[in-house]
Amino acid sequence: MSGVVVVASFKLKPGRQEEGVELLRGVIEATHGELGCRLYALHQSLDDPTRLAIVERWDSREDLDAHFGQPHMAAIADAADLLEEPPQVWFTQPIPIGDPAKGAL
């Protein structure tokens, strides 16, 4: 399996979870239609509801780079006032181990 997997973690200010999810809703829905997007899923921590993560899988780095230039990505910059701390983003590549269907995204 090739491609790029991205994990982005966001810590929202207390009480701003609904705003954060709604802001990301438009970004996510638009991203699902982008070339090379295989997975773009929002998750919320069970232990800390102010912690959100987006897990992404892209066919290539070029597709991911094109994603960052999309107009709907400007909404992410608008989210700065919702954040408790700067986002953390990891760009990774899969290392499949074990069952191919379960060992990598």
N, C-alpha and C positions, 0 to 999 in steps of 0.2 A: 504494500500500500504506500502510495506516495502522497505528496501534498504538504500542506502546512496546517498545523493545529495551533489555535490561539486560545489562551485562557486569559480573560480580563476580569479583574476583581475590583469592585467598587464598594466603598464604605459610605453610606448615606448618613446625613445628619438625622438624629432622632426625629421621628414624626414625619419624615419626608419620603417614606417608602413608596406611597401611592403615586406621588409626583414623579419619582424616579422611574417607576415601572411604566407609567403612562408616557413619559418622554421616550423611553427605550422602545415602547410598542411600535411607534412609527418607524424608527430606525430598523427594527428587526423585520417588520413586514416588508419594507422596501428592500432590505438586504436579501431576503429570501428569493427575490427575482433576479439577483445579479448573476452574471456569468461566473461559473467556477465555485459558487457557494454550495457546499454539500451539507453543512450543518451550521446553524446559528441559533443557539438555544440559551434562553435566560434561566437562571437558577437563583433561588433564595436560600440562604443558610437556615438550617433548622434551629441552630443555636443562637443566631444573631440576625433577626429579621432586617436589620439595616445593611447587611452584607449581601451584595448581589454578585453573581458571576455570569459572564457570557462565555460559552464554550463554542468555538468555531472550527470548521474544517473547510479548507479551500483546496481546489485542484492544484494551484500553483502560487508561487510568491507574486507573480505578475497579476494574477486575479486579485490577490489580497491587496496589492499596491493600488490597483484600480479602485477597489472598494473604498480606500481612504480618501479618494478624490471625489466620491459621489456627493451630490448636494445634500442628501439626507444625513450625511455624517456630520454636518455643521451643528446638528442638534446636540451632539456629544459635547462640543465646546460650550454650549449653552447650559450644560448641566453642572458647571463648576460650582455654582452657589448651592447646589444640593449636596455636595460632597463634604464629608468630614475630613477626608484625607485624599491625597492624590491617588488616582487609580494605579493598580499594578497590572502590567501586561507581560505575558510570556509568549514568545514565538517559538514553536517547537516543531519537531518532525517525529512521526511515530517510530517506535522501536517495537515491532510486533513480536510478541512472545506468547507461546502456547496456542490456544485455539485461535485461528485467524479471524473468526467472527467476533471474538471477545477480547482479543489481545491488543486491539488498537481502534481508535475512532475512525 
